[in-house]
């Protein structure tokens, strides 16, 4: 089952997964602070998959915020981790995020990819709309 959470034990597990991920430049300690601050401000939502509502160990997680990159509002996926054994868990998370978005009148989900976007296109129906570039200043 997928639940919204703000439990510190869940957030710490997610931060640990950040440290193991292939997403470059994502600092686990800073991401933990980002989640906690965002939850307090109601600007970040954290979903976790658990065997039961009282389970302590997460099976997957999605962290997202709401952005307005142009005239339309979108859900921005900040981070997702899914246990490789959770076959359809990715689809369950996508449905849960989509349901939240629909409830808010949002019609788009966006996010960055650390890997090839073709897998997200094929499995989840995403399409690549732009690439992110960065220049470090200072």
N, C-alpha and C positions, 0 to 999 in steps of 0.2 A: 504494500500500500504506500501511497505517496502522501506526505503530510507537509504542511508549512511548519517551520521550526524557527526558534530563536534560542534554543537550548545551547548553552556554551559547550557542552560535551559534543554536540553535533558539529558546531562551528569549528571546534578544534580538530575534529576528524577531517573536515573539509580542508582546513588549512594544511594538514599533513598531506592530503592528496594533491594539493597545489604544489607542494615541494617535490612530489614524485612525478608531476605532469611534464609534458613536453612544451608547455607554454613558457616561452622565454620572457624574462623580465617581470614575472609575477612573484613577488616576495610573499611567502606564507604569513609572516608576522603582520605585514602591512595589509594583506588581504583579510586576515582575521579582524583587524581593526576596522577595515572598510565594511565588513559584514555587520559587526556589532553596531557601528555608528549608523549605517544605513537602515538597520532594523529599528533602531531607536528613533530615527527621523522618518521612518515609514517610506524610505526611498529605495530600499532593497528588499527583495523577497527571497527567502531560502526555502527550497523544497528538498525533502529527503525521502528516500525509499527505505522503509523499515519492514521487518517481518511482521511486527505488530506495533501498535501505538506506543507501548512501553519498552520496546527494544532499545538497547543502547547503541548497538553497532549499525552504522548506515550501510546500505547496499548500493547507494547511488545518491547523487546530489546535483541540483541545478541552482545557481545563484543568478538572479536577474534584476534589472532595473528598468525603468521606463525612460525613454529618451525621445527627443524630437529633433532628428537630424535635418529635417526639411519640413514641408508643410504638413506631413503626416506623423503621428506619434507611432513609436514602435517599442516593442519589448526588446531589450538588449541582453543577450545571454553573456554574463560576465565569466562564468566558469561552469563546466559540467564534468562530472566524473561518474562513470557507471562501472560497477563490478563486471568484469568480462564474462562472468557466469550468468549475468542477468540478460538473457537473450532479448526479450521484448521491452526491457526497462527503458531504453531510449525512446521508444514510441510512446510508452506510458507518460514519461516526463514531457514529451512534446505535446501530448494531448492535455496534460494538466496545465502547462504554461499557456497553451492555446485557449483553453477554457477560461482561464483567468483573464487573458487578453480580450476575449469576446465579451466577457462580463463588463469590461471597462471600455468597450467600443474600439478596441485596438485591433487592427487587421494585419499587422506585420510582426514577425519575429526576426531579429538579426543577431549576429554574434561573430566573433573572430574565430578563426580556426588555426590550430597549431600544426595541423596536418593537411593533407590534400582535401580540398573541398568537394571533390567528386563523390566521395563516400556519403557526405551529407546530402548531396543532390540526389544520389541514387536511392539511399535508404529512407531519407526523411522528407524529400521533396523540396529542399532548399535550392536556391540558385545563387551563383556568385554574382554580385552586383558591382563590387568594386574591391580593390586591394588597398590595404593600409600601408602607407609609407611613413617613415619617421626620420627626423633629423635631430640629433642631440645638439642643443645649443648651450654655450657656457662652459 
